Amino acid sequence: MIKFISAIVLALSFTTSAQAWGDREQGALAGIVGTLIWQKLENQNQPPRPQVIHQPVYTPPTVIYQYPQPVLERQCYVVRETRNYNGSYTREIHCHGLQ
């Protein structure tokens, strides 16, 4: 803190003795130094922020592969096939297995 204050005093002493600088340059430098002082005082008045450290959380692995469903077969066969008068066919089909 002492180094900071001595740097400010030294910077202000150069601004008053510098004849080559005009009022604008000295005003800009005074504004910069004033901002630095204000930031330093503002940071001193605030309590330190607590750091939040997150613990790693275990996530179980996701299922990527799923076994396929079993395929149930259906067997069908033609019992009787008759021809109609208009040329179409009528089939009697019997199936067993998956319904």
N, C-alpha and C positions, 0 to 999 in steps of 0.2 A: 504494500500500500504506500509505503514511503517513496519507493521508486516511482510510482505512478504520479504522486503529488509533485515530486521534484521534476519530473518530465514536463508536467503541465506548467509549472512556474518557469522553467527554462524556456519553453515554447512561447509563453506570453511575454517574457522579457525580450526575446528576439523580435517579436512583432511590434513592440513599441519603439525599439531602437532602429529598426530598418527604415531608412529614409527612401529607398527605392520603391517601396510598396505604397500603393495608394490606399484610400479608405476602403475600397471594395475588397482588396486582397486581405487586409487586416480583418474586415468584418467576416469574410468567408472563413478565415482561419479561426477566428473567435467562435463562430458557429460550429465548426467541426469539433473544436476542443470542448465546447459546452455540451455538445451531443455525447461525446465520449464520457464526460464527467457524469452526465445524467444517466447514461446506461450503466456505468459502474455503480452509482448509488442505488439505482433501481434493482440491480441484481443482488446487492447486499441486503436489501430489505426483505427479499423473498426467501421463504424457507426452502431448503433443498428438496427437489422432487424425488419421491421414492421411485426406485427402479422396479418395474414389474418384470419378474422372470417367470416365464411360462414353463411348466414342467412338461416333458414330452408325454403325449397321450397315446396309449396303445390302441390301435384300431385293428380288429381282426381282418385277416385277408378275405377278400370277396371271392365268391365262387364264380369261376370263369367258365368251367366246363360242366355241363349237366348231361347225364346219361340220357340217350334217346328213349322215347317211349316204345314199348314192345309193339310190333306190328302184328295185328291179328288178321289172319287170312280168312277170306270168305270164298267158299267154293260153290259154284253154280253149274248146273247142267240143264240141257234142254230135254224135256220129257216128250213133248209132242210138238210138231210143227205142221200147221195146216195152211193150205193156200185158199185165200178168199176169192169170191167171184170177180172182184175188181183187180186182181193180180197181186194184192198185198199178202203178206204172211202173218199168221198168228202163231206165236210161240208160247208154250207153257213151260216156264222155267222154275226149277226148284233150287233153292240155295240153302246152305247150312254154314254155320260158323258165326261170324260177326253179323249182328242184325242192326 
